[in-house]
């Protein structure tokens, strides 16, 4: 299956391809990811069975969350795109779309969001999250079958069946997902809104990764968005951002804040019409942060010496003057930033 995936992932323009063996190894890791998310789903089913929960229907008064509707929209878009690519013989594009859905949307986002629901079977959202995850994983297995027949058949047989689920004896003869089955869940506006929220999550995570924070720190944030979404729409995504980014209170704005008025210890990052202002303040573990910065300064100085050495003696022609200046400028800017952080 991994070899088949690797071969079909090429955009073939001739009768020959230059096969990269690393791509086959990455395809093997991708097979493992498919197996792991299916194992996770199976373990949650077992937890539901052990607690005596009925999967025959959703709880009374159930209303799907924004993330539930978003993942169904992503599934709808994936099914439509994959069918279109297969019909157009653009198999490599179909593979990219399926991988982006299962790896990116389901595993990296949706599963991370709903994990807290699975800690306790008595959680009000336990059953609904299980049903949505089951739908996404089983649909992805069906989409993958033409390319990965062995692993998908094995998982198709292993995954528990829902009470009202119509499943064939084999994935080989099951109906391939069709766009018409999922078109009712298409919501482009919601997809854009959640993508904006995920971009904010990425910005917050990037800032947090640059500092050594105390354990359990959940810094408050001011999030500025200029891509046309209303504040009311953005505020609906507050809990999504807080859960995925691990931050505290959030204030949304459509106007850039006065940087001079921000409290001391506020870290700022801007990208894709989004500005993230994260209030770190007393949340930084000062001793660890100072040591981390000092270590990075020492590494920068070592890199500067290595770079200078490449312009002398027998190493003189290993790097062009232009490349030397480019690397030196990057190291100088990094050193300046680190020293400024240390002085704070």
N, C-alpha and C positions, 0 to 999 in steps of 0.2 A: 504493500500500500504506500509506503513512504517513497519508494522508487517511482511508482506510478505518479504520485503527487508531484515529485520533483521534475519528472519529464514533462508532464502536462502544464506545469507552471511557466514553461518557456513560451514566448511569443514566436512561434515557428514561422520563419519566412522562407525557408528552403527545406531540402530533404535531410539536412544534417544540423545537429546542434553541438555546441561545445559544452558537454555536461560537466558541471562543477560538483565534485563529490561532497563539498561542504553543504550544498543545497539539499542533497539527499539526507545528510545528517540532521539538518534543520527540519526537514520533513518528518524525520523520526521523532524529534522533540515535539513537533506539532501533533503527531499521533498520540503521544503520551499526554498532551494537554487535553485532547478529546476524551481519552480514557479517564483522566482524573476528574473532569467536570461531570462525566457520567457516573463515576463512582460516588461523587458528592451527592448527586441527585438520588442515587440508590440508597445511600446512608440516611438521607432525610426521609425517604419513604419508609425505611425501617423504623425510624424514630416515631413517625406518625402511626404506624401499625402498632407499635409497642404501647402507645398512649391511648389506643382505641379510637383515634380520630377517623371520621368518615370522610372519604374523598368524593362522595357521590355528588355533592353540590357545594357551592360557596356558602359561607355563613349568611344568615339573614341580615338584610340591610347593608350588604357589602357594596363598597364603592371603590373602584380601582384607583390607585395613587397615580401621580404624574409619571413616576418611573415605570409603573406597570403599563400605562398607555404608551409610554415612550418605547419600551422594548417590543411591544406589539407593532408599533409603527416601523421600528427597525427591521423586524421580521418581515413585515409586508413589503418594505422596500427591497430587502434582500431577495425574497422569493421572486419578485417582479424582475429584478436586475439579472438574477441567475438564469431564469428562463429565457430572457431576451438574449443573454450572452451565448447560451447553448444553441439557441436557434440560429444565431449569427456565426456559429463556429468559433467564437471568441472564448475558448475554454480557459485560457490563462486569466482572463478578466473574471470569469465566473468563480475561479478558485480564490482570487484575491477578495472578492465580495463575501464569499462564505467564511473565509478565515477572519476577515475584518469583523463580521457579525459575531461569530462564536468566540473568538479570542478577545476582540476589543470590546464589543457591546455587552455580551453576556458575561464573560469571565472577569474582565477588568473593571467593568462598571456595575452591571446589574447584580451580579453575585456579591460583590463587595458591599453594595447598598443593602441587600436583603439578608445578609448573614446574621445580623442581630436578631432577626425574626425567628431564626432556627434554634436559638439557644433554649427556648422553652416552648414545648408544644401547645401550651395554653396561651401563647401570644396571639392576640386577635388577628395578626397578619400572617401567622404561620401557614395556615392552609392555603390562602390565596397566593402567597409567594411560592409555595411548593407547586401549585397548579400552573402558574405562569412559567416557572423555571422548567417544569416538565414539558410544557408545550414548546418552548424554545429549543431545548436540547433534542427532543424527539424530531422536531422539524429539521433541525440542522443535520441530524443523522440521515434523514431521508434525502436531503440536498446533497450530502456527501457521497451517498451510495454509489453513483456511477463512477466515481473516481477512487473511492476506497471501499471496495465491496467486502473485504474480509473483516476489518475492525467494525464497520457499521453493522454488519449482520450479527456479529457477536454481541454488540451492545444492544441492538434491537431486541435480541432474545433475552438479554439479562435485565433490561429495564422493567420495573413493575408496570402493570397495566392499570389504568384508572378504571373505576367501576363502569362508566358509560363509554369507555374508549373502544372504538372499532379498529382493531389491529389485525392485519393479515398474518398468516403463518410465517411469512418471510418478508423482509424489507424489499426483496427482489420483485415481489408482485404487489407491493403496496403502492398506492397512488402517489405519484410525485407531486410535491406541493405546487399548487397553481396560483397565479396572481389573484384570480377572482375570489379565492377562498379567504384572502387576507386584506383585500382592498378596502373593506369597511373600517380598518384600523389605521389607514393612512392619514397622517396629520403633519404636513410639512412645517406648519408654524410651531408645533410642539417640538419637532426635531431641532429646529433652529434655536428655540429657547433653551432646551436642555444642553445643546452643544455650547451655547454661551455660558451656561452654568458650569459645564465641565471644563471650559477654558479658564474660568475663575478658580476652579479646584486646582488645575495645573499650576496657575500662578501662585496660589497660596502654598502648595506643596513645594514649589521651587524655592520660595523664600525660606520656608521652614528648614529645608535641607541645607541651607547656607549657614545655619546657626545651630549651636548646641543648646537646646531648650531643656528646661527641667522636665522630669518625667510627668506625663499627664497634662502638659501645658496645652491650653486651648485659647490661643490669642484671639482677641476681637479684631474685626476687619471692616474697612471701608472699601466698598467695591464700586468703581466707576465704570459704567458701560455706555458706549456711544454708538451702538449698532442698531438703534431704533426700537429696542424693546422698552415697554413702559415699566415704570417702577412697580406697578401692581403685579405685572407678570413676573418680574424678577423676584419679588418678595415671596411668591409661591414656591420658589426654588431654594429658599433659605435653609430648610431642613436637609435638603439634598447636599448642598454645599457643606454645611456643618458636619454631616455624617462622613462624607467622602474625604473632606480636607482636614478634619479634626480641628476645627476652629470654634470660637465662641460666638458672641453676638455679632450680627452683621448689619451694617448700614449701607443701603444702596443709594447711588447718586448717578445723575447723568451729566454732572459738571465736575471738572477737575478741582480737587481741593487746593486750598492755599498751603503750599508745602511748608512755609515758614510758621504756619499755625498748628502744624501737626505736633503732637507731644513727642518729647525726646524718647528715642528708642523705637520709633516707627520706621519699618522697612518698606520701601516702595518699589514696585516693579510694574512695567507697562509692556503690553503686547496685544496685537489683534483688537484694537479699539477698547481694550480693557486695562484699567489701572487698579492694582491691588495695593492697599495700604494696610499693613499688618502691624498691630501694636504689640511689640515684643516686651518692651519695658523690663519689668522685674522677672520675666519668664525665662530669661537667658541664664544658663548656668555659667556664671562669669569665669570661674577657674578653668573649666573645660574649654570654654570658648577662647580664652586667652592662649591656652596651650595649643589649641587647634590652629589659631592664626599664626602663632610663632613657628609651628611646624611647617605651615604652608610658606611662610616667608623664607625659612631655611631651605626648603625645596626649591623655591624660586631662585634663590641666590646660587644654588648648585646648578640649576638649569642655565643660569646666565653664564657661569664659568664654562660649562660644557659647550655652550653656543660660541663663546669667544675662542675656545680652543679649536673649534672647527674652521677658524680663519687663519690658523698658523701652522707652520711646519708641514708634515706629511698629510695633514687633514685639510690643507688649504683649499683644495679644489672639490671638496665633498659638498659644498653648499655655495650657491651663487650669492653675490652681494645683495641682490634684491630680496632673496629668501631670508638672508641673515637679518636685514633691516626689518623685514616683516615680523619675524619671530621675536626679535629684540623689542620691537614696539609693543607686541602683545605681552611679553614678560614685564616690561616697564609699567604698563597700565595695570597689570595684575598686582605688582608690588606696591604701586601707589594706592590702590584700593585696599589692600591688606593693611598697610601702615595706617591708613585713615581709620579703618575699623579698630585697630589696636589702640589708637589714640583716644577713641571714644570711651 
